[in-house]
Amino acid sequence: MTTITHQQMKRYYIDQNLTFPIPKNFKRLRDCSSKHDWTVESRKKLKKQEEEHHHHQQQYHCQVYLNLFPSTLKCSIDVIVKSIDKSIDDYNDNNSILIGKSRIAKMIKPGVIRVRLVSSLFDADTDVHEDVSLIKLETIQNQPYINHFDKQFALILKNNRIGPGVIGKLFIESLDPSNGSYTNNPPIFELNLNLTSEHEILLTSSHQKIHDNVPLQCGCILSPDPSCLIISDKCNLTLENEKLIHRLSDPLRCLWKSIGRELSPCFSEIDLNELNQRYFLIEGNYECTYQLLRLWHERDPHQANIRFLLTRLKLPCQIIKTIHNDIVRTFST
């Protein structure tokens, strides 16, 4: 009876008085656990701050400048894209005119970006090998500090007067890797290019020679006015030569869909979609253009010639000159 009472009293004493010293190894384990918890929380917080900073760095502004060179009827358009923490105001060229500026910063995700200039007042300056499509590409990497870029277009004015008002549009678009299209999503930037005042260039005799409808040695007249454009019999080649079609596909590569629609009913939308699905994703616009011109000659050999191509399909003047001077002359001599 005495033994039972002693054990009960001992159990009661232990339950009520938990004041015995904590072993050192237990204390060290507790401190280590607390320190580990703090490290995990701090890492999460730091990671969140880095993500917010990265998100901040991926926002961009765009500005567009025009440089006129009156003595040659030429000009250039400079497109500058920088993140919101970088100033573009250091572009202090006295000859540059600000014609476009984004008001709201936009996100640009890593991938391929297309810069596209659209205007009926300019032609590409092929003398300096400017692409007639007026399209340039840029690759955005997953590193926010090195993704600032600028693109420059070398242009020729079609008229000696330009402005005031909207003189063109600039599109900055991202590539959809799932189907190779730039038009699935809205453009990142869509800027109206504005001139606040009129700029007139006094034409010299050298300028006037460019615009006169003077027949060339071959008998052709290459005029920006479609009603005055004439292709001589000597240069009216049929598209039966595959090498000729191959050479034509390069300057026309960005216009193949519009050409196909102009050739209706020879081509339907179903035909164009089939060409797009079969060739575009694998080999691009060039192969689509080649196959379109080849099929055009197969389906309508009497119509598929240079005269119809240059005079009836509403091609830009600079492309007409490129086709005549660089391609037709090669195959007609």
Disulfide bonds with the S-S distance in Angstrom:
none
